[in-house]
Each structure stands twice: as C-alpha cells, then as structure tokens.
Amino acid sequence: MKQLWAPWRLEFILGKKEKGCVFCTRVRRQRDVEDLILFRGRHNFVILNKFPYNNGHLMVIPNRHTADLASMTAAEKREMFDLTQKAVVVIAKTFHPAGFNLGMNLGKAAGAGIADHLHQHVVPRWEADTNFLPVLAEVKQMPDHIQNTYRLLKQAWCKK
C-alpha cells in the first residue's frame, strides 16, 4: 500500500540505517521530542510509531531488551497493560476514534517489523479509514503531520 502523504518516511528510506536495536537506542538517549517518546515509565516507555498505520498509532515497549513474551516480569506486564490502557484513553480524548486495534506481532513470520524487541501496538481506527483510496488506489491518507500528532498526544498525556 502506498502512502498519499508521509514526508517523514523519506528519512527512513534514504537515511543511514541504525545498528542495533532502535528501541534500545531510543530508551537510552534523552531526545524524547525527536524520538517521539510520550512517556517513560519504570519498566516501559510509550512512543509514537514513526511509520504509523493511522494518526495516533503508539507503541508501548519494555525498557529491557527482550523478544520473549514469557520472560516479562509481573511488574513489566502490569505496567505495559496500564500504559496501554492510558494510551487508549488519551487517544480517545484527543482524536475520538471509533475503535482501536491492540496487539503484538511476535516474530518476523507474524509480521513484526522489529522482531527482536517486544512492543505493543495501540492503533486508533475510524469507520472511514478504510475507504475508496486503499481499496481502489492502494493509497492510505494520513490527515495530520506526525509532529503535530505528537504535540497533541503529549499535551493530553500530561493532563491525564
């Protein structure tokens, strides 16, 4: 599927590829606005997906590098769910979607783009987000710039 408008993707396509785990790199450095990190918890962090399915697409990611769901501690799992719940509330209040997709893709065969570090997707959905553009033209329209989406969600996250 093609993107109708996603100027931030050019950086991914033409930019230098990172070595190592992109999630571990993001959680270690202190460039939250640049890295689109909305919140840092004790065991997990919340980041806006830089290459989203829809505006407001977030991920909740363990601070600890692991691809093994069974290795998560009780505290990591509890915080991941709590942050997922808060993400749904914040996105709902900010963008008023009709629903959400929540989930993990465990392993490349399951569709994980970054298979070596667990991450929980929180994807807002609108009834009109599957319209004639993706059906007829294989194009997905993104109505808001990712930096503005980040700004709106960061403000809402801090208020909640």
Secondary structure in CASP SS format (residue, H / E / C, confidence):
PFRMAT SS
TARGET T0000
AUTHOR 0000-0000-0000
METHOD secondary structure of the structure
MODEL  1
M C 1.00
K E 1.00
Q E 1.00
L C 1.00
W C 1.00
A C 1.00
P C 1.00
W C 1.00
R H 1.00
L H 1.00
E H 1.00
F H 1.00
I H 1.00
L H 1.00
G C 1.00
K C 1.00
K C 1.00
E C 1.00
K C 1.00
G C 1.00
C C 1.00
V H 1.00
F H 1.00
C H 1.00
T H 1.00
R H 1.00
V H 1.00
R H 1.00
R C 1.00
Q C 1.00
R C 1.00
D H 1.00
V H 1.00
E H 1.00
D H 1.00
L C 1.00
I E 1.00
L E 1.00
F E 1.00
R E 1.00
G C 1.00
R C 1.00
H C 1.00
N E 1.00
F E 1.00
V E 1.00
I E 1.00
L E 1.00
N C 1.00
K C 1.00
F C 1.00
P C 1.00
Y C 1.00
N C 1.00
N C 1.00
G C 1.00
H C 1.00
L E 1.00
M E 1.00
V E 1.00
I E 1.00
P E 1.00
N C 1.00
R C 1.00
H C 1.00
T C 1.00
A C 1.00
D C 1.00
L H 1.00
A H 1.00
S H 1.00
M C 1.00
T C 1.00
A H 1.00
A H 1.00
E H 1.00
K H 1.00
R H 1.00
E H 1.00
M H 1.00
F H 1.00
D H 1.00
L H 1.00
T H 1.00
Q H 1.00
K H 1.00
A H 1.00
V H 1.00
V H 1.00
V H 1.00
I H 1.00
A H 1.00
K H 1.00
T H 1.00
F H 1.00
H C 1.00
P C 1.00
A C 1.00
G E 1.00
F E 1.00
N E 1.00
L E 1.00
G E 1.00
M C 1.00
N C 1.00
L C 1.00
G C 1.00
K H 1.00
A H 1.00
A H 1.00
G C 1.00
A C 1.00
G C 1.00
I C 1.00
A C 1.00
D C 1.00
H C 1.00
L C 1.00
H C 1.00
Q E 1.00
H E 1.00
V E 1.00
V E 1.00
P E 1.00
R E 1.00
W C 1.00
E C 1.00
A C 1.00
D C 1.00
T C 1.00
N C 1.00
F H 1.00
L H 1.00
P H 1.00
V H 1.00
L H 1.00
A H 1.00
E C 1.00
V E 1.00
K E 1.00
Q C 1.00
M C 1.00
P C 1.00
D C 1.00
H C 1.00
I H 1.00
Q H 1.00
N H 1.00
T H 1.00
Y H 1.00
R H 1.00
L H 1.00
L H 1.00
K H 1.00
Q H 1.00
A H 1.00
W H 1.00
C H 1.00
K H 1.00
K C 1.00
END
